[in-house]
């Protein structure tokens, strides 16, 4: 896989890696893992909210009156 970054993105990544004492590759890989974890969490929260709304739709409707 080849990751193409803009000049600004590459500079920011290089600076972040230097500040953390890590390689640019490790910082990029960590960012990808964090992004995937947050996305999966968001999906789980959305599914749980949908279930709650379905299960308690009648009560929510009554509260809205």
Backbone as JSON Lines, residues from 0, in Angstrom:
{"i":0,"aa":"X","n":[0.84,-1.17,0.0],"ca":[0.0,0.0,0.0],"c":[0.89,1.24,0.0]}
{"i":1,"aa":"X","n":[0.5,2.2,-0.79],"ca":[1.21,3.47,-0.81],"c":[0.26,4.55,-0.32]}
{"i":2,"aa":"X","n":[0.7,5.3,0.65],"ca":[-0.12,6.39,1.18],"c":[0.44,7.7,0.65]}
{"i":3,"aa":"X","n":[-0.39,8.41,-0.08],"ca":[0.04,9.69,-0.64],"c":[-0.52,10.8,0.22]}
{"i":4,"aa":"X","n":[0.36,11.63,0.74],"ca":[-0.03,12.75,1.6],"c":[0.28,14.06,0.9]}
{"i":5,"aa":"X","n":[-0.48,15.09,1.27],"ca":[-0.14,16.42,0.78],"c":[1.13,16.85,1.51]}
{"i":6,"aa":"X","n":[1.76,17.89,1.03],"ca":[2.96,18.39,1.7],"c":[2.65,18.79,3.14]}
{"i":7,"aa":"X","n":[1.5,19.43,3.36],"ca":[1.12,19.85,4.71],"c":[0.88,18.65,5.62]}
{"i":8,"aa":"X","n":[0.22,17.62,5.09],"ca":[-0.03,16.41,5.89],"c":[1.28,15.72,6.24]}
{"i":9,"aa":"X","n":[2.19,15.65,5.29],"ca":[3.47,15.0,5.55],"c":[4.28,15.78,6.58]}
{"i":10,"aa":"X","n":[4.25,17.09,6.49],"ca":[4.96,17.93,7.47],"c":[4.37,17.72,8.86]}
{"i":11,"aa":"X","n":[3.04,17.74,8.94],"ca":[2.38,17.54,10.24],"c":[2.71,16.17,10.81]}
{"i":12,"aa":"X","n":[2.7,15.14,9.97],"ca":[3.03,13.79,10.42],"c":[4.48,13.72,10.89]}
{"i":13,"aa":"X","n":[5.37,14.31,10.15],"ca":[6.8,14.3,10.51],"c":[6.99,15.0,11.86]}
{"i":14,"aa":"X","n":[6.34,16.15,12.04],"ca":[6.47,16.9,13.3],"c":[5.88,16.13,14.47]}
{"i":15,"aa":"X","n":[4.72,15.5,14.25],"ca":[4.08,14.72,15.33],"c":[4.95,13.54,15.7]}
{"i":16,"aa":"X","n":[5.52,12.86,14.7],"ca":[6.39,11.72,14.97],"c":[7.62,12.15,15.75]}
{"i":17,"aa":"X","n":[8.21,13.26,15.37],"ca":[9.39,13.76,16.08],"c":[9.04,14.11,17.52]}
{"i":18,"aa":"X","n":[7.89,14.74,17.72],"ca":[7.47,15.12,19.07],"c":[7.24,13.9,19.96]}
{"i":19,"aa":"X","n":[6.8,12.81,19.35],"ca":[6.52,11.59,20.11],"c":[7.71,10.64,20.16]}
{"i":20,"aa":"X","n":[8.76,10.97,19.43],"ca":[9.92,10.08,19.38],"c":[9.59,8.76,18.7]}
{"i":21,"aa":"X","n":[8.71,8.82,17.72],"ca":[8.29,7.61,17.01],"c":[8.52,7.81,15.51]}
{"i":22,"aa":"X","n":[8.41,6.72,14.78],"ca":[8.54,6.84,13.33],"c":[7.24,7.37,12.74]}
{"i":23,"aa":"X","n":[7.35,7.94,11.55],"ca":[6.15,8.41,10.86],"c":[5.2,7.24,10.61]}
{"i":24,"aa":"X","n":[5.75,6.09,10.27],"ca":[4.92,4.91,10.03],"c":[4.14,4.52,11.28]}
{"i":25,"aa":"X","n":[4.8,4.5,12.42],"ca":[4.12,4.11,13.66],"c":[3.02,5.11,14.02]}
{"i":26,"aa":"X","n":[3.27,6.4,13.85],"ca":[2.26,7.41,14.15],"c":[1.07,7.26,13.2]}
{"i":27,"aa":"X","n":[1.32,7.01,11.93],"ca":[0.25,6.81,10.96],"c":[-0.55,5.55,11.28]}
{"i":28,"aa":"X","n":[0.13,4.48,11.61],"ca":[-0.57,3.23,11.95],"c":[-1.42,3.41,13.19]}
{"i":29,"aa":"X","n":[-0.91,4.12,14.19],"ca":[-1.67,4.39,15.42],"c":[-2.92,5.21,15.09]}
{"i":30,"aa":"X","n":[-2.77,6.2,14.23],"ca":[-3.9,7.04,13.84],"c":[-4.98,6.21,13.15]}
{"i":31,"aa":"X","n":[-4.56,5.28,12.31],"ca":[-5.52,4.42,11.62],"c":[-6.24,3.52,12.61]}
{"i":32,"aa":"X","n":[-5.5,2.92,13.54],"ca":[-6.13,2.07,14.57],"c":[-7.13,2.87,15.39]}
{"i":33,"aa":"X","n":[-6.77,4.08,15.78],"ca":[-7.67,4.94,16.56],"c":[-8.93,5.27,15.76]}
{"i":34,"aa":"X","n":[-8.77,5.59,14.49],"ca":[-9.9,5.92,13.63],"c":[-10.85,4.73,13.52]}
{"i":35,"aa":"X","n":[-10.31,3.55,13.29],"ca":[-11.14,2.35,13.15],"c":[-11.87,2.07,14.46]}
{"i":36,"aa":"X","n":[-11.18,2.17,15.58],"ca":[-11.81,1.92,16.88],"c":[-12.94,2.91,17.14]}
{"i":37,"aa":"X","n":[-12.72,4.2,16.85],"ca":[-13.77,5.2,17.06],"c":[-14.96,4.94,16.14]}
{"i":38,"aa":"X","n":[-14.7,4.56,14.91],"ca":[-15.78,4.27,13.96],"c":[-16.6,3.08,14.42]}
{"i":39,"aa":"X","n":[-15.93,2.03,14.88],"ca":[-16.64,0.85,15.37],"c":[-17.47,1.2,16.6]}
{"i":40,"aa":"X","n":[-16.92,2.01,17.49],"ca":[-17.66,2.43,18.69],"c":[-18.9,3.23,18.28]}
{"i":41,"aa":"X","n":[-18.73,4.16,17.36],"ca":[-19.85,4.98,16.88],"c":[-20.95,4.08,16.29]}
{"i":42,"aa":"X","n":[-20.56,3.06,15.55],"ca":[-21.54,2.12,14.98],"c":[-22.29,1.38,16.07]}
{"i":43,"aa":"X","n":[-21.56,0.92,17.1],"ca":[-22.2,0.19,18.21],"c":[-23.16,1.09,18.97]}
{"i":44,"aa":"X","n":[-22.76,2.34,19.22],"ca":[-23.64,3.28,19.93],"c":[-24.88,3.56,19.11]}
{"i":45,"aa":"X","n":[-24.71,3.75,17.81],"ca":[-25.86,3.99,16.94],"c":[-26.83,2.82,16.94]}
{"i":46,"aa":"X","n":[-26.31,1.61,16.88],"ca":[-27.16,0.42,16.89],"c":[-27.89,0.3,18.23]}
{"i":47,"aa":"X","n":[-27.19,0.59,19.33],"ca":[-27.83,0.52,20.65],"c":[-28.92,1.57,20.77]}
{"i":48,"aa":"X","n":[-28.67,2.77,20.28],"ca":[-29.68,3.83,20.34],"c":[-30.91,3.44,19.53]}
{"i":49,"aa":"X","n":[-30.69,2.86,18.37],"ca":[-31.82,2.42,17.54],"c":[-32.63,1.36,18.26]}
{"i":50,"aa":"X","n":[-31.96,0.4,18.9],"ca":[-32.66,-0.64,19.66],"c":[-33.49,-0.03,20.79]}
{"i":51,"aa":"X","n":[-32.9,0.91,21.52],"ca":[-33.62,1.56,22.64],"c":[-34.84,2.3,22.11]}
{"i":52,"aa":"X","n":[-34.67,3.04,21.02],"ca":[-35.8,3.77,20.45],"c":[-36.9,2.81,20.0]}
{"i":53,"aa":"X","n":[-36.53,1.67,19.42],"ca":[-37.52,0.69,18.99],"c":[-38.25,0.07,20.18]}
{"i":54,"aa":"X","n":[-37.49,-0.34,21.19],"ca":[-38.07,-1.02,22.35],"c":[-38.96,-0.07,23.15]}
{"i":55,"aa":"X","n":[-38.56,1.18,23.25],"ca":[-39.29,2.12,24.11],"c":[-40.03,3.19,23.32]}
{"i":56,"aa":"X","n":[-40.36,2.89,22.08],"ca":[-41.01,3.88,21.21],"c":[-42.3,4.4,21.82]}
{"i":57,"aa":"X","n":[-43.09,3.53,22.42],"ca":[-44.37,3.95,23.0],"c":[-44.15,4.94,24.15]}
{"i":58,"aa":"X","n":[-43.24,4.61,25.05],"ca":[-42.95,5.5,26.18],"c":[-42.38,6.83,25.7]}
{"i":59,"aa":"X","n":[-41.51,6.79,24.72],"ca":[-40.9,8.02,24.18],"c":[-41.99,8.88,23.54]}
{"i":60,"aa":"X","n":[-42.9,8.23,22.83],"ca":[-44.01,8.97,22.21],"c":[-44.85,9.66,23.29]}
{"i":61,"aa":"X","n":[-45.17,8.93,24.34],"ca":[-45.99,9.51,25.44],"c":[-45.27,10.67,26.11]}
{"i":62,"aa":"X","n":[-43.99,10.55,26.3],"ca":[-43.21,11.64,26.93],"c":[-43.17,12.87,26.05]}
{"i":63,"aa":"X","n":[-43.26,12.68,24.75],"ca":[-43.2,13.78,23.82],"c":[-44.48,14.59,23.73]}
{"i":64,"aa":"X","n":[-45.53,14.1,24.34],"ca":[-46.82,14.81,24.26],"c":[-46.87,15.97,25.21]}
